[in-house]
Amino acid sequence: MEMKPFKIAIPEQQLHDLSNRLKQVRWPSRFSEEPWALGTDHSFLKRLVDYWSSEYNWREQEARLNRFPQYIENVDGFDIHFVHVRGEGVSSRPMLLTHGWPGSFVEMLELIPYLTTPSLYGGQAEDAFDVIIPSLPGFAFSSKPTQPGVGSKYVATLWAKLMDRLGYERYFVQGGDIGAGVSTWLAFIYPERVRGLHLNYIPGSYRPPLTQNTPSMSKEERTYLDSVAEWSEREGAYSALHRTKPETLAFALSDSPAGLASWMLEKFRGWSDCKGNIESSFSLDHILTNISIYWFTNTIASSMRIYTEGGKMPLHFTEGQRITVPTGVSVFPKELPMPPQSWVERVYHVTYWEEADKGGHFAAMEQPKLLAEHLHRFIHSIN
């Protein structure tokens, strides 16, 4: 069916407002044992804000984003923004990609050419995909939820209806971060629709059933749970705040572009394979385009609320419940704590497992070619 085309067009007034705010930042006092030790580094953030204010060109980035075909479709009362790029050839298969936080649809765009036009990168045209990248409700140009209940499970039902309307009866799904939870729910609820599930992260709330009828935890699995506890103690404050008191933080981040950048920038550095130098993984333009979309759409509050919904309905399985869809997992070395294969296999039907030698949490942005290669190998392994 025909979808409503969409073009990004940020009003000039918003650009002027952002420029004025960036020129009037009130900087906190500096105190740190070493750069980044206590959070976002003062010097780097100041350089980023200066670049944002004086050199970054939103209109250039807006034009770049608008080269990708984008649409808006109302699904269950939500206006869902999505990118839809057809693959080369006549036999391309649908691939639904779901982003996470603090990413957006922008983090998945680098993957598109490797999936839609593989013949340009040493592959075959018959391996092409139609790529669909929706923006989660409350993110970017999709509607903001106004009532509770819009968590990963509910989003999976929205995505299934969207794919119906696009005319795709069966499709592959891929995700990391929140997108991994949405993709998992899709495979669990609609196994007859999902041909294959690929994850580069195992949802943080995922817990398999551990009963007297299931195998005892291995040493490797216990070590993994210890690493999760240690990581949560050291790095998990943001998630706890998002789950419990997101509105308190939202007032500050919705009012200050420098504050918003600080909150998100620290994650892009800490969760990527940048070896301490964030610009080795992302350009300043890539970082600021993602942050600018949050700013212009004023979606930091609504994006954080999906954590609250995830806390209400974590991805737990009862004994006997399984993901029956063939599942591929790509493990990137600087990802957040990832469980061993045995832990994942307690519920997921793992048919493909590959460990990469580089990359982190934002694999689609950091290593799009490598992630695409994993995806192609996974699909070949089940077809």
C-alpha atoms as one frame of an Amber mdcrd trajectory, in Angstrom:
protein
   0.000   0.000   0.000   1.007   3.653  -0.398   2.712   5.190   2.598   2.921
   8.897   3.369   6.394  10.153   2.318   8.295  12.118   4.933  11.087  14.671
   4.691  12.947  16.120   7.658  12.557  19.916   7.710  13.562  21.531  10.989
  12.207  25.102  11.202  14.824  27.843  11.052  13.553  29.161  14.380  14.688
  25.970  16.088  18.164  26.332  14.605  18.419  29.887  15.945  17.195  28.780
  19.372  19.790  25.988  19.513  22.539  28.377  18.437  21.624  30.843  21.176
  21.550  28.145  23.845  24.936  26.771  22.777  26.444  30.242  23.134  25.116
  30.664  26.678  26.145  27.424  28.374  26.861  27.813  32.080  29.728  25.404
  32.656  30.162  23.564  35.965  33.352  23.777  37.988  36.010  21.301  36.934
  36.997  18.449  39.194  38.304  15.162  37.963  41.093  12.769  38.806  41.612
  12.220  35.093  39.580  12.856  31.902  36.306  10.884  31.864  36.974   9.353
  35.303  33.813  10.840  36.830  31.749  11.079  33.670  31.839  13.278  30.587
  35.137  15.095  30.186  34.822  18.877  30.551  37.367  19.720  27.837  35.942
  17.350  25.247  32.366  18.467  25.812  33.383  22.105  25.504  35.112  21.338
  22.200  32.045  19.473  20.981  29.727  22.335  21.947  32.008  24.854  20.260
  31.998  22.729  17.099  28.209  22.309  17.296  27.803  26.074  17.591  30.287
  27.240  14.954  31.090  24.511  12.409  28.455  21.791  12.447  25.997  22.236
   9.562  22.579  20.776  10.333  21.202  21.601   6.876  23.927  19.472   5.262
  23.128  16.585   7.572  19.400  17.047   7.042  19.928  16.802   3.276  22.025
  13.657   3.747  19.317  12.028   5.853  16.635  13.003   3.355  18.418  11.043
   0.641  17.044   7.941   2.366  13.364   7.257   1.533  11.351   7.967   4.688
   7.677   7.570   5.496   5.089   8.054   8.230   2.384   5.459   8.854  -0.241
   5.547  11.597  -0.352   2.235  13.438  -2.704   1.838  16.408  -2.811   5.590
  16.858   0.968   6.051  16.645   2.569   7.891  13.762   5.530   5.626  13.042
   8.469   7.148  11.184  10.542   4.698   9.178  13.192   4.395   6.493  12.404
   1.939   3.683  15.053   1.161   1.060  14.438  -1.493  -1.586  17.181  -3.955
  -2.388  18.717  -4.496  -5.808  17.497  -7.257  -8.054  14.118  -8.966  -8.079
  14.395 -11.319  -5.121  15.379  -9.072  -2.218  14.068 -10.167   1.166  12.791
  -7.882   3.934  15.076  -7.082   6.880  13.613  -5.128   9.822  16.253  -3.288
  11.874  15.469  -1.800  15.297  17.712   0.709  17.063  18.185   1.423  20.764
  19.121   4.255  23.143  20.984   6.646  22.929  20.850   5.803  19.251  18.137
   6.429  16.691  17.322   5.346  13.168  20.509   7.247  12.240  22.722   4.596
  13.849  21.427   1.964  11.386  21.868   3.968   8.174  25.490   2.954   7.559
  24.319  -0.671   7.229  21.921   0.042   4.385  24.198  -0.095   1.319  25.827
  -3.345   2.436  22.392  -4.955   2.728  20.556  -3.403  -0.219  23.367  -3.422
  -2.794  25.741  -6.264  -1.861  27.018  -6.538  -5.448  28.853  -3.242  -4.899
  30.799  -4.774  -2.002  31.876  -8.132  -3.383  28.572  -9.936  -2.807  25.773
 -11.146  -5.031  22.634  -9.241  -6.036  20.485 -12.205  -4.991  21.659 -11.642
  -1.396  20.043  -8.187  -1.254  17.496  -7.125   1.346  14.720  -4.587   1.499
  15.664  -2.636   4.635  13.045  -1.219   6.988  14.211   0.933   9.922  11.391
   2.270  12.131  11.916   4.876  14.820  10.741   3.551  18.172   7.682   5.319
  19.635   8.982   8.329  21.542  12.128   8.519  19.417  12.921  10.887  16.540
   9.885  11.546  14.361   7.586   8.827  15.703   4.748   9.741  18.077   5.481
  10.146  21.773   3.469   7.757  23.988   1.104   9.578  26.331  -0.007   6.533
  28.338   1.851   3.648  30.003   2.272   0.312  28.262   4.493   1.129  25.296
   7.396  -1.206  26.007   9.373  -3.570  23.801   6.620  -6.194  23.695   3.995
  -3.702  22.558   6.382  -2.195  20.007   6.800  -5.683  18.523   3.062  -5.757
  17.798   3.306  -2.347  16.106   6.185  -3.545  13.940   4.244  -6.668  12.915
   1.320  -4.498  11.778   3.651  -2.125   9.945   5.239  -5.026   8.075   1.752
  -6.306   7.196   0.912  -2.965   5.644   4.146  -2.970   3.685   3.101  -6.311
   2.234   5.753  -8.443   3.906   4.379 -11.750   5.161   7.722 -13.130   6.362
  10.900 -11.276   7.189  14.189 -11.228   9.082  14.667  -9.074  12.174  17.802
  -7.622  13.720  18.529  -5.481  16.743  20.840  -4.441  19.515  20.116  -2.700
  22.829  16.353  -1.975  23.052  16.081  -3.220  19.479  17.245  -6.631  20.667
  14.292  -6.783  23.050  11.815  -5.715  20.366  13.270  -8.226  17.892  13.148
 -11.012  20.473   9.482 -10.308  21.225   8.732 -10.347  17.495  10.297 -13.781
  17.154   8.519 -15.055  20.274   5.028 -13.720  19.465   5.121 -14.183  15.682
   7.369 -17.186  14.959   5.413 -17.916  11.787   6.328 -14.462  10.452   9.972
 -14.154  11.472  12.292 -16.159   9.239  15.388 -15.421  11.282  16.389 -13.401
  14.364  19.805 -11.761  14.580  21.072  -9.985  17.691  24.284  -8.156  18.508
  23.203  -7.781  22.133  21.159  -9.935  24.473  18.433  -7.841  26.146  19.546
  -6.709  29.583  16.344  -7.922  31.234  16.601 -11.392  29.692  16.567 -14.202
  32.226  16.076 -17.839  31.277  14.142 -20.155  33.599  16.411 -21.647  36.261
  14.550 -24.453  37.988  15.283 -27.912  39.329  14.404 -29.221  35.868  16.935
 -27.061  34.016  20.717 -27.554  33.947  22.666 -26.022  36.794  24.571 -22.868
  35.998  28.050 -23.435  34.694  31.085 -21.624  36.030  31.099 -19.486  32.878
  27.457 -18.525  33.422  28.046 -17.612  37.064  31.020 -15.495  36.007  28.776
 -13.723  33.520  26.194 -12.893  36.212  28.983 -11.575  38.431  30.179  -9.350
  35.575  26.644  -8.008  35.088  26.417  -7.143  38.788  29.821  -5.438  38.706
  28.955  -3.507  35.534  25.600  -2.414  36.976  27.313  -1.096  40.105  29.883
   0.841  38.086  27.923   1.895  34.987  24.231   1.257  35.592  23.107   4.465
  37.325  21.726   5.905  34.081  19.503   2.829  33.549  18.204   2.865  37.114
  17.290   6.537  36.722  15.593   5.933  33.364  13.556   3.099  34.889  12.527
   4.875  38.068  12.628   8.702  37.811  13.011   9.681  34.150  10.867  12.789
  34.420  13.184  14.386  36.981  16.140  14.226  34.610  14.065  15.069  31.535
  13.476  18.674  32.621  17.210  19.394  32.629  18.042  17.531  29.407  15.107
  19.035  27.505  16.275  22.536  28.433  20.024  22.289  27.867  21.604  21.019
  24.630  24.978  20.834  26.380  23.434  18.713  29.133  21.767  16.459  26.571
  25.051  16.034  24.727  26.862  15.210  27.957  24.315  12.553  28.958  24.551
  10.791  25.599  28.171  11.423  24.671  29.538   9.562  27.672  27.665   6.419
  26.518  28.971   6.637  22.965  32.499   6.787  24.327  32.105   4.243  27.111
  30.237   1.631  25.085  32.238   1.776  21.847  35.512   0.190  20.824  37.243
   3.570  20.687  40.058   2.848  23.152  39.344   6.126  24.918  39.318   8.243
  21.757  35.683   8.611  20.731  36.631  10.154  17.387  38.300   6.901  16.347
  34.826   5.341  16.249  32.550   8.258  15.353  32.986  11.601  13.661  31.739
  14.678  15.496  29.149  15.104  12.743  27.790  11.577  13.309  27.551  12.163
  17.050  25.910  15.563  16.704  23.407  14.454  14.072  22.108  11.796  16.428
  22.019  14.208  19.386  20.463  16.987  17.274  17.545  14.742  16.331  16.819
  14.160  20.023  17.061  17.915  20.593  14.904  19.093  17.689  12.192  16.486
  18.330  12.370  17.012  22.128  12.275  13.250  22.656  14.741  12.666  25.481
  11.900  12.307  28.012   9.841   9.938  25.866  12.917   7.917  24.883  13.848
   7.314  28.507  10.355   6.132  29.405  10.797   2.935  27.402  13.172   1.847
  30.191  10.345   2.349  32.677   8.115   0.093  30.584  10.899  -2.474  30.267
  11.183  -2.606  34.049   7.479  -3.415  34.304   7.691  -6.266  31.786  11.205
  -7.723  31.681  12.113 -10.381  29.148  11.707 -13.408  31.422  10.688 -16.845
  30.219   8.968 -19.638  32.091  10.011 -23.251  31.916   9.173 -24.722  28.539
   9.032 -21.389  26.721  11.513 -20.990  23.872  12.337 -18.861  20.878  11.841
 -21.353  18.049  13.032 -19.023  15.286  16.623 -19.629  14.093  18.773 -17.134
  15.962  22.143 -15.663  15.103  24.279 -13.807  17.623  27.239 -11.542  16.873
  29.491 -10.769  19.831  31.535  -7.581  19.609  34.487  -7.272  22.009  33.509
  -3.947  23.614  29.824  -4.748  23.980  28.120  -4.429  27.349  28.273  -7.697
  29.333  27.280 -10.521  26.991  26.241 -13.942  28.250  28.021 -17.104  27.116
  26.426 -19.145  24.364  25.148 -21.771  26.802  23.159 -19.102  28.687  21.539
 -17.813  25.487  20.749 -21.336  24.307  18.621 -21.952  27.379  15.818 -20.114
  25.533  16.966 -18.980  22.089  17.292 -21.429  19.170  20.888 -20.434  18.410
  22.009 -21.635  14.992  24.819 -19.132  14.422  27.315 -17.578  16.834  30.237
 -15.424  15.758  32.701 -13.329  17.701  34.083 -10.202  16.039  37.598  -8.877
  16.603  36.539  -5.222  16.835  33.470  -3.135  17.575  31.260  -2.322  20.514
  27.658  -1.622  21.493  26.915   0.529  18.432  27.982  -2.108  15.915  25.828
  -0.767  13.073  27.513   2.637  13.411  30.999   1.466  14.351  31.425  -1.562
  12.106  28.595  -1.596   9.553  30.495  -3.655   6.974  31.471  -6.266   9.554
  27.954  -6.499  10.988  26.547  -6.832   7.460  28.972  -9.681   6.758  27.765
 -11.460   9.901  24.167 -10.941   8.829  24.793 -12.367   5.371  26.590 -15.407
   6.829  23.755 -15.994   9.301  21.113 -15.821   6.561  23.113 -18.205   4.365
  23.415 -20.630   7.282  19.642 -20.989   7.633  18.616 -20.855   3.960
